[in-house]
Amino acid sequence: MPKRPSKASPAYSPADILKLARSSIQALKPYVPGRSIEDVKAQYHPKQIVKLGSNENPLGANPKVLKAIAKVLPKISLYPDGSSRVLREELAKYCSAKDGAVSADEIIVGNGSDEILLMIALAFVKPGERVVVSENTFSEYEFSGRVLDAEIVKVPLKEFRYDVDAFAKALAKKPKMMFLCNPNNPTGNYITHGELEWLLKKTPRSCLVVVDEAYGDYATEKDFPRSVELMRKFPNLLIARTFSKLFGLAGLRLGYGIGAAELLRETLRVKTPFNVNLLVQTAAVTALNDKTFINKSLSVNSKGRLQIEDGLQKLGLFYLPTQANFICFHVPRPAVDLCEELLKRGMIIRALKSFGLPDWCRVTIGTREQNAFFLTELKSALQRA
Ligand SMILES: *Cc1c(COP(=O)(O)O)cnc(C)c1O
């Protein structure tokens, strides 16, 4: 191992760094990820570990996808298709069947939907312009705005739901962009088609509205927004989705955006040349066409939701209704402590302090066995003072 240079002689002094780096990035907080299995193993050595902390697909990797990746591995010395043409065409087919006609030039792909959100901000948000985000939501919206030196306007939730009235009021500040997470991470609830349409009617075309539907695949309520239909009526609506949850590809990184071709053409100007790698382009096409895996994932989720809701109810814990693959529940003591207690037992869930909800936890809906383990360990952790 090479020796680390001594701390006594840093290459740059803190004052030098402040002069060198953009001052606005000093306020950026690193993304707080869920705890990893390796990390918990090393710290507590539990007999087994169940991870329901990051909303990943509990079925694990899709065997058909693994096969498809193995087939393409010999080609990794070659650059992938920078425009991901085949993948975007397959996505257009998939979305057209689900959402109504979408063409390949109305789709962009990125290294996770995180990159989609960032590219949209990079293309449209100018320094000093305003970006509206909600409190108690996914942190990447605020991050995307701050990186561009935008002014962040935050609106609170109302009764633990996104408050479209508050978003409409924030329009008085003439924002350039609004981000909505639907269903919301971490509360799991959603804004309806009518609410989104109402907000879009009030929003001038000079303000882009980005809905992040990372969990939209799981939504079953009839009045969940038909966002592609709304995009036809309101071309300032952009939709972000991901392969990290339902499709089980979080580790490979793929997200996509749907929007007016004119807006996406501008977004593509800031894209790095090969942002979506060869393996995931192949994996995603296979995953999209594997209806068996998709349907099994959805059915495990709907059964698991009932199982966890029933278990939380028996423990006397309050939870929010969910349209996603996780459940947000209230706990009678600091959630960080409770989650640490669960880690010792090999159970990884998420304390929501970093989302501004210190008395709440979020558990990913798992398989029948994983959910049972979670409920057993939760009960025993709660019994410890
Ligand atoms: C998990 C998640 C994503 C997906 O992010 P990727 O970068 O595609 O892995 C996006 N938005 C929200 C709200 C999420 O919870």
The ligand as a Gaussian input file, in Angstrom:
#p B3LYP/6-31G(d) Opt

LIG

0 1
 C      -34.847000       5.500000      -6.154000
 C      -35.316000       6.799000      -6.664000
 C      -34.926000       7.240000      -7.910000
 C      -34.097000       6.385000      -8.794000
 O      -32.850000       6.816000      -8.862000
 P      -31.848000       6.128000      -9.872000
 O      -30.822000       7.177000     -10.037000
 O      -32.600000       5.870000     -11.136000
 O      -31.373000       4.886000      -9.216000
 C      -35.393000       8.455000      -8.369000
 N      -36.236000       9.189000      -7.638000
 C      -36.646000       8.769000      -6.446000
 C      -37.610000       9.582000      -5.681000
 C      -36.176000       7.582000      -5.914000
 O      -36.565000       7.204000      -4.708000

